[in-house]
Amino acid sequence: MSLFELPVGTPARIAEIRGGQQLARRLLGLGLRVGSEVAILHHRPRGVVLSTGGTRVALGGGVVEKLSVEPVSTGEASLGRQEG
């Protein structure tokens, strides 16, 4: 599922980053990697604002379209916990 398709407030886990190593490094600097749990706070005209690990991150449409997510059940969600 695309990050654009994720409804506001639905917890999800990043399943795939369809981009090069430079994009993966840039996202890692923002605290995002495969396996990171996120939730959409706002849909913007060309992007989203999401929360991850207690932080808010704004991503543009070019980046968002390269991220695939899997919704997680509320019982599985741990947005405050950093996975290692």
Secondary structure, DSSP 8 states (H G I E B T S, - for coil): -BGGGS-TT-EEEEEEE-S-HHHHHHHHHTT--TT-EEEEEEEETTEEEEEETTEEEEEEHHHHTTEEEEE--TTT--TTS---
